[in-house]
Amino acid sequence: MNTNTVNIAFRRELLREIDRLAKEESRSRSELIREAARMYIERKRRWKDIFAHGSMIAGKKKVTEDDVLAEISAHRREKKASS
């Protein structure tokens, strides 16, 4: 495996939490941070795909962002009125 070493700064409290969790999961600090980075990248990729899909559907149905905001506002007003 081809790896590179990087230096990264963490606030003391965050580093303590990272170390606590790594110990709890019986893995190294590096393993925990690598997994966190992979999960973050995958989550960003999924959200990008979700938004792209939503934009495609909105385009096909001629729905604008203003239409969505109006629907949200209407729903909130109805919900508040029924409370």
Residue, then its C-alpha position, 0 to 999 in steps of 0.5 A: m500500500n502506497t501511503n503518505t504521512v501528514n501532520i494535522a493539528f487538533r484541539r486537545e479535547l478533540l484529540r482526547e476524544i479520538d484517542r478514547l474512541a480508538k482505544e475503545e475500538s482497539r485500533s490506532r489513532s491513524e486507523l480511526i482518522r482514516e475511517a472518519a475521512r473515508m466516511y466523510i468523503e462517501r457521505k459528501r458523494r452520496w449527498k452530491d448524487i442526491f442533489a443531482h438527482g433532485s435537480m434532474i427531477a425538478g428540471k423535468k417537472k419544471v419545479t423551481e426552488d421558489d416552488v419548493l420554498a412556497e410548499i415548505s412555508a405552506h406546510r409549516r403554516e398548516k402544521k402551526a395552525s393545527s397545533 
